[in-house]
Amino acid sequence: MPEELMIRFVLFVLPLLVVFILWKGTTTGWRSTVTVLPDLTETQKVCVQESKRIIQKLAVEIGPRNYMSRPALTRAKEYIKEKFMESGYETSIHTFEQDGQEYHNVIAQWPGSPSDDVVLLGAHYDTCFNPGADDNGSGIAGLLLVAEQFVNFESRQHMRFVAFANEEPPFFKSKGMGSWYYVESLRDKNASVRLAVVLEMIGYYSNKRNSQRYMPFLGPFYPNRGNFIAMISNISSFSTTRKFMRHFKKKTAMPTASLVGPGFIPPLDFSDHLSFWSFGYPSLMLTDTAFLRNPNYHTSTDLPETLDYERMAIVITGLADALDQYIRESYKK
């Protein structure tokens, strides 16, 4: 090869090689931290056992639950409704029609609560043609158990809990999502949602080095072990969500990581919080980062025995305390 061609080849390939190395080298976290968590409180020990029962019911007894397995989807809806009612909540069903079929969101509020000014906690109950222990049995367990803890909080009057249908494909990131229909109904009623927190997979953790991956170029700023819980917010929500983030970090012993960015960048918008963003409501996602950590994501191996229930309990109790604190601060006269 002539010398001039060789120089051109090197000048062309070298920048590509540098970009490739930067791209690949920044999808894994650079910070290495191993956190020793405190002993569980009595409340957290109960939370461990209850979350196991809930996820066993959803992932094993009911199994895959989506538009292709409607009887299972209906059983999940009825189970969630029953659990809310057992805790003393007024429970209603928000019905919507998609592709000629009826689907249902499950809504719970404390008796006598205002209907037009709330803080909302939500999670989807359908799965991607798999058992869905983490995705999103863990989110539903968190939803039900936070609701159970809120029974003892004076701030319960301002909380609303919603289990959404149709988050998974083929409705994913579309106007066919249950959350889209629900948030649209809130907009039509001019309801105020001071904050919506969406639980999207909160049960999978790993202390192994390089068990956590990221979008390119984020790795240098985050841990390389998947032993933390993440909070994701868009820029327009941040003035509201940062208050909750501050409370959550104070109220939980669980390591946390937060990311605020443009809401249109995948995978920042990969769940029901997107529906709230789309209608201008402040929202954030609480997540174990899904496929960036969990190798069982959207597979038949997303089973109850793969989850870390102790860490999940720490997240759930911290979430309940943080929401309580956020409400008391937000509604203070």
Buried (B, 14 or more C-beta within 10 A) or exposed (E): EEEEEEEEEEEEEEEEEEEEEEEEEBBBBBEEEEEEEEEBEEBBEBBBEBBBEBBBBBBBEBBBBBBEBEEBBBBBBBBBBEBBEEBBBEBEEBEBEBEEEEBBBBBBBBEEBEEEEBBBBBBBBBBBBBBBBBBBBBBBBBBBBBBBBBEEBEBBBBBBBBBBBBBBBEBBBEEBBBBBBBBBEBEEEEBEBBBBBBBBBBBBBBEEEEBBBBBEEBBEEBBBBBBBBBBBBBEBBBEBBBBBBBBBBEBBBBBBBBBBBEBEEEBBBBBBBBBBBBBEBBBBBBBBBBBBBBEBBBBEEBBBEBBBBBBBBBBBBBBBBBBBBBBBEBEEE
